[in-house]
Structures are given as C-alpha cells and as structure tokens.
C-alpha cells in the first residue's frame, strides 16, 4: 500500500480554473487522517503553493520550482538548488534578443518578469510579480527560469529548447511544464529527485510513493515513483515518453481525487 501521494497542480490536482474543489480537499483531508503523507509537487513558486496548502488545511511537504525548492510541513526549507549565476548571465544575453518571449524568474521569495504586456501575467492576490531588466538581470538565488511565447507557440519554444540545450545542457535541466511554458532549473533538479529525498526523510522509499502529473516536468517523478499516473489531457509527448503508465481522467472531473478515493482511501 502506498504511503506517500505526490501530485502536480496545474492540469492535475487543480481544475482548469486553477482551483482545488471541495471534494478534492475532502479526499486529501481523509488521506491525512488515515496516516498518508501528501506532497504538493509543482513548478509553481513556494509562496504561491504555501497559500494553497493553507487553504487545504493539511500538513504537507512542498516540492516547488520543479524540485529546486523543498519545504516541510512547517514551511522550513529543507533543500534548495539555484542556477549558476554565470549561466544565467550568458543565457539572458541570448534571451534578451528575442522580443517575442517573456522571461520569468523565481528568485527567493519573488516572481520577476521581463515584460508585463503578456497574455497571462496575472497578479494573484497573495503573490504579485515584479518587473526586471533583462539586460541587467539578477543572478543570485534563482531557482527557476521559465519562458513563454507571445503566440503560445510550442514549436517555437521547442526550437528555443534545442538551442539552449546545445549551449547549456551540461549546466541546466530544461523541460516543459505545459506545451507553452519552457522551464529551466539547475542540472540534476527534478521533481523525481526531490520526491526521493522527501520519501527518505519520512522513512520510505520511492516504491512507497504514488504520483500524478501531466507535463514533461513530471517525467522523472512519474517514472521514479512506485506508481505513476498520467492525466488524460497530458501532452502527447508525456504519454509517448511513458507508454506503460496508466492514464486517468481530466482535472475538471476531479480525476486525482476520484482515483485516491477509489484505490487508496480505507472505506468504513
């Protein structure tokens, strides 16, 4: 029986409107009451996820920035790995020449954007962005860089991914969290590595973990966990990369909560 549940957020645990439903909250509460550990495992910033965890109301570890940050249930940081400042400087020189993209940085407790006039730069009530100068970027304490294209073009971002990998593959881990969001962390950073570390802290192994996800940034977590489950709406590249994993329903149908209720909760 699995003792740890790790779930991605956007496109997985959250609805398409980025909400946790009352039913999902109820299932997570029951899991906690039955002694199971839950982990938020996301590309989102830890400040953003901490607010969500508070609303759910259960103690949970947080794997954020795709594994570059891990916080325990008391919100103490237990792991962090930043991108090399020199790599950031060199990468920004390249990205600054492309006026069709928006560059985002997660630096310590801040979310920084290179331009505001973009299709989905939304200030959240509890987590607001700041604008930075891409020609003079901050380089210290950067957990993650992520890039979006003005046309939401996956193909154009895929070309950029290839270019950046040619130049920086030995120093960074580049992946997609969604078809229109290219993400960059320090080399070796992944949700899978972070999940293994959290499992050990709790006295378990990866075989004791069940994980849910829908993006290529979930690949390591889904493939390393004792059981990985892919959302029906996941990009075809995810399903092709993990052909042996079970595909469940959609986030708007509360597929994660339904699966946990049917297969992991102990019924009265």
C-alpha positions in Angstrom: 0.0 0.0 0.0 1.3 3.4 -0.9 2.2 5.7 2.0 3.0 8.9 0.1 0.9 10.7 -2.5 2.6 13.4 -4.7 0.6 15.4 -7.2 1.3 18.1 -9.7 -1.1 21.1 -9.5 -2.0 22.7 -12.8 -3.8 20.4 -15.1 -3.7 17.7 -12.5 -5.0 18.4 -8.9 -6.4 21.8 -9.8 -9.3 22.4 -12.1 -8.8 24.3 -15.4 -9.7 27.4 -13.4 -6.8 26.7 -11.0 -9.0 25.8 -8.1 -8.9 22.9 -5.6 -12.5 21.7 -5.3 -14.3 20.9 -2.1 -14.3 17.2 -2.9 -10.6 17.1 -3.6 -10.0 18.9 -0.3 -12.2 16.4 1.5 -10.3 13.4 0.0 -6.9 15.0 0.9 -8.1 15.5 4.5 -9.2 11.9 4.7 -5.9 10.7 3.4 -4.1 12.7 6.1 -6.5 11.4 8.8 -5.6 7.8 7.6 -1.9 8.5 8.0 -0.9 9.0 4.4 1.5 11.8 3.5 0.6 14.3 0.8 3.1 16.3 -1.2 2.4 19.3 -3.5 4.8 18.7 -6.4 4.8 21.6 -8.8 6.7 24.1 -10.9 4.9 26.9 -9.1 6.7 29.2 -6.6 6.7 28.1 -2.9 5.0 31.4 -1.8 2.1 30.6 -4.2 1.8 26.9 -3.0 2.0 27.8 0.7 -1.2 29.8 0.3 -2.8 26.9 -1.4 -1.7 24.5 1.3 -3.1 26.8 3.9 -6.5 26.6 2.2 -6.4 22.8 2.0 -5.6 22.7 5.7 -3.4 19.7 6.0 0.4 19.5 6.9 2.2 18.7 3.6 5.6 18.9 2.2 6.0 21.2 -0.9 8.2 20.4 -3.9 8.3 23.6 -5.8 10.1 25.1 -8.8 10.2 21.6 -10.2 12.3 20.4 -7.3 14.7 23.3 -6.8 13.0 24.1 -3.5 11.6 21.7 -0.9 9.8 22.9 2.2 8.5 20.7 5.1 5.1 20.9 6.6 6.3 23.7 9.0 7.3 25.7 5.9 11.0 25.3 6.7 13.2 25.0 3.6 15.0 21.6 3.7 16.5 21.7 0.2 17.4 24.4 -2.4 19.4 24.4 -5.5 19.9 27.6 -7.6 21.1 28.1 -11.2 24.7 29.1 -11.6 24.9 32.9 -11.8 27.3 32.8 -14.8 24.9 30.6 -16.7 22.1 33.0 -16.0 24.1 35.9 -17.3 25.1 34.1 -20.5 21.6 32.8 -21.1 19.9 36.2 -20.6 22.2 37.7 -23.3 20.6 35.3 -25.7 17.0 35.6 -24.5 17.2 39.4 -24.5 17.5 39.4 -28.3 14.0 37.8 -28.8 11.2 40.3 -28.4 8.5 37.5 -28.9 9.1 35.9 -25.5 8.5 36.7 -21.8 11.2 35.6 -19.4 10.2 34.8 -15.8 12.5 34.3 -12.8 11.8 32.7 -9.4 14.2 34.4 -7.1 14.0 33.6 -3.4 10.5 34.9 -2.4 9.9 36.9 -5.6 8.4 36.3 -9.0 10.1 38.5 -11.7 9.0 39.1 -15.3 10.9 40.7 -18.2 7.7 42.3 -19.6 4.2 42.9 -18.4 2.4 43.2 -21.7 1.8 39.5 -22.0 -1.2 37.2 -22.3 -1.2 35.6 -18.9 0.9 37.7 -16.5 -1.7 37.7 -13.7 -1.1 39.2 -10.3 -2.5 36.8 -7.7 -4.0 38.3 -4.6 -1.2 36.7 -2.4 1.6 36.7 -4.9 2.4 39.6 -7.2 5.1 39.9 -9.9 7.8 42.5 -10.2 9.4 43.6 -13.5 13.2 43.1 -14.0 15.5 44.5 -16.7 16.5 41.6 -18.9 19.7 43.4 -19.9 20.7 43.7 -16.3 19.2 40.6 -14.6 19.5 39.4 -11.1 21.6 36.3 -10.9 21.7 35.2 -7.3 19.2 32.9 -5.7 17.4 32.0 -8.9 15.5 28.7 -8.5 13.9 28.6 -11.9 13.7 30.4 -15.2 10.6 29.9 -17.4 9.8 31.3 -20.8 6.5 31.9 -22.7 6.0 32.9 -26.3 3.6 35.6 -27.3 1.8 33.3 -29.7 1.6 30.4 -27.2 3.7 28.5 -29.8 5.0 25.2 -28.6 7.0 24.7 -31.8 8.9 28.0 -31.4 9.6 27.2 -27.8 10.8 23.7 -28.8 13.3 25.4 -31.2 14.5 27.6 -28.3 14.8 24.5 -26.1 17.0 22.8 -28.6 19.2 25.9 -28.9 19.6 26.3 -25.2 20.3 22.6 -24.7 23.1 22.9 -27.3 24.7 25.7 -25.3 23.9 24.8 -21.7 22.9 21.2 -21.4 25.8 20.4 -19.0 24.7 23.1 -16.6 20.9 23.1 -16.6 17.8 20.9 -16.8 15.4 22.1 -19.4 11.8 20.8 -19.7 8.2 21.8 -20.5 5.6 22.2 -17.7 3.0 22.7 -20.4 3.2 23.0 -24.2 3.6 26.7 -24.0 5.9 27.0 -20.9 9.6 26.2 -21.2 11.3 25.7 -17.8 14.9 25.8 -16.8 16.5 24.7 -13.5 20.0 23.8 -12.3 21.3 20.5 -13.6 20.1 17.5 -11.7 17.0 19.3 -10.4 13.7 17.4 -10.9 10.5 16.5 -9.0 11.6 12.9 -9.0 14.9 13.6 -7.2 13.0 15.8 -4.7 10.4 13.1 -4.1 13.1 10.5 -3.4 14.6 12.9 -0.8 11.3 13.6 0.9 10.4 9.9 1.0 13.7 9.1 2.7 13.1 11.9 5.3 9.8 10.2 6.1 11.3 6.8 6.3 10.1 5.4 3.0 11.3 4.6 -0.5 10.2 5.6 -4.0 8.3 2.3 -4.2 6.0 3.6 -1.4 5.0 6.6 -3.5 2.2 7.2 -5.9 2.4 10.2 -8.2 0.1 12.2 -10.6 1.1 14.5 -13.4 0.5 15.8 -16.9 3.7 17.6 -18.0 7.2 16.7 -19.1 8.4 18.3 -15.9 6.6 15.4 -14.2 8.5 12.8 -16.2 11.1 11.9 -13.5 8.6 11.9 -10.7 6.1 9.7 -12.7 8.8 7.3 -13.8 10.6 7.0 -10.4 7.5 6.6 -8.2 6.2 3.2 -7.2 3.2 4.1 -9.3 2.8 7.0 -11.8 -0.5 8.1 -13.3 -0.9 10.4 -16.2 -3.8 12.8 -16.8 -6.0 12.2 -19.8 -5.3 15.8 -21.0 -1.5 15.4 -20.8 0.5 16.5 -23.9 1.1 13.6 -26.3 4.9 13.8 -25.6 4.3 12.8 -22.0 2.2 9.8 -22.9 4.7 8.8 -25.6 7.6 9.1 -23.1 5.8 7.0 -20.5 3.8 4.5 -22.6 3.4 1.9 -19.8 1.8 4.2 -17.3 -1.9 4.3 -16.6 -3.9 7.3 -18.0 -6.7 8.5 -15.8 -9.3 11.3 -16.3 -9.4 15.0 -16.5 -8.6 17.6 -13.9 -12.1 19.2 -14.3 -13.6 15.7 -13.4 -11.5 15.6 -10.2 -9.7 12.5 -11.5 -7.0 12.6 -8.9 -9.4 12.8 -6.0 -11.6 10.1 -7.5 -8.6 7.8 -8.0 -7.4 8.3 -4.5 -10.9 7.7 -3.1 -11.4 4.5 -5.1 -8.0 2.9 -4.7 -6.2 4.4 -1.6 -8.7 5.5 1.0 -9.8 2.9 3.5 -13.5 2.7 3.5 -15.6 2.5 6.6 
